[in-house]
Amino acid sequence: MNAARMSQAGREEEPTVKADEIRKLEAYLQHKFELPKLSVRARPKKDDSAEVYIGDEFIGVLYRDDDDDDLSWNFQMAILEIDLDEV
């Protein structure tokens, strides 16, 4: 997945997640998963993606992909074997 774009100066630019996109993504995921505790937060050192939490627990990352002007979002969640032992 290469979502970088060329700037007018010829440099590659990563897509930027905007505050209004974060609000929309959060509302969508809360509704889809029936989980009002779910939150989407800007990442502290990166602006090409956002973090997803349930309460205070980090559960994954949403990546912005706007290749070919077709905007989509990819949710990546790692599940560790130790997490499965908690179920």
Sequence and secondary structure as in RCSB ss.txt:
>XXXX:A:sequence
MNAARMSQAGREEEPTVKADEIRKLEAYLQHKFELPKLSVRARPKKDDSAEVYIGDEFIGVLYRDDDDDDLSWNF
QMAILEIDLDEV
>XXXX:A:secstr
    EE TTS EE     HHHHHHHHHHHHHHTT TTEEEEE SS SSEEEEEETTEEEEEEEEE GGG  EEEE
E    HHHHHT 
